[in-house]
Amino acid sequence: MQSPQPFRILTVCTGNICRSPVAERLLQAGLNQVSPGSFEVRSAGTRAMVGEPIQPLSAKIISTFRGTPDNFAARQLNQKILRETDLVLAMTSKHRGEVLQLDASLLKRTFTVREFARMLAVLETRDDAPATGDIVDFWKALPARAASVRHLALPSDPADNDVVDPYRRAEEVYHQMEDELAPAILGILRFARLTARA
């Protein structure tokens, strides 16, 4: 049975034109394949270049992974957006801190995207998914479960929680961003597929 309200994910970076749009569009495309209509992925920036489209090299990455970079306009992160969000995936620990400054109640629902992917890998090994027929209910409970295993998913280097900012930098930095972001997104999508309920 389809939930009336999709599970709402927000990806956050600085300008909302390089990193968070890539995460938004690739997560949305992948989650649509897992369960069409069950997820809504949006993005915002802590210092957004409001109204700007996705940077061309980021758009190219989205297209490479069969996402859609079109019809995008950067938007500024604010409390209203956060109130309408079930899970926040920040591109860096600094962005995570900025989200929590705006709304401290999101503490157990805000992670860096790379951190969240590692936590899901820990949960996957536990095989203790709750028996529920509704994917949205399952995901609503997921952030708290992920937060409970944070201590088991710590990186050896705190920088491994972050995705590099390629804005106004060489094409190689966009490739580095892709190398840091893509495995996390694929890990999240893998977990979604493995735990999807028929």
HELIX and SHEET records of a PDB file:
HELIX    1   1 ARG A   19  VAL A   34  1                                  16    
HELIX    2   2 PRO A   56  THR A   64  1                                   9    
HELIX    3   3 GLN A   79  ARG A   83  1                                   5    
HELIX    4   4 SER A   93  LEU A  102  1                                  10    
HELIX    5   5 ALA A  104  ARG A  109  5                                   6    
HELIX    6   6 VAL A  113  ARG A  126  1                                  14    
HELIX    7   7 ILE A  135  SER A  148  1                                  14    
HELIX    8   8 ARG A  150  LEU A  152  5                                   3    
HELIX    9   9 PRO A  158  ASN A  161  5                                   4    
HELIX   10  10 GLU A  171  THR A  195  1                                  25    
SHEET    1   A 4 PHE A  39  GLY A  45  0                                        
SHEET    2   A 4 PHE A   7  CYS A  13  1                                        
SHEET    3   A 4 LEU A  87  ALA A  90  1                                        
SHEET    4   A 4 THR A 110  THR A 112  1                                        
END                                                                             
